[in-house]
Amino acid sequence: MVGALLGYVVGIGVAAWIGRANFHSPVEPRLGVLPFVLVGSVAVALLSALLPIGLLRRVQPAMILRGE
């Protein structure tokens, strides 16, 4: 969640810089997008954890602890 908030803030800063440098117009941040950013980042984190969890569920814990 911290990464999503930091990315949101940095993204607003970069968008404002590009808007001023290239288009000579201000950029207004949309705070309504923030909940979607937070939910999206949590969803990506959960989805990216599914494959490793699925693979680890098939392995016996004793095999992992023995190091074979």
Buried (B, 14 or more C-beta within 10 A) or exposed (E): EEEBEEEBEEEBEEEBEEBEEEEEEEBEBEEEEEEEBBEEBEEEEEEEEEEEEEEEEEEEEEEEEEEE
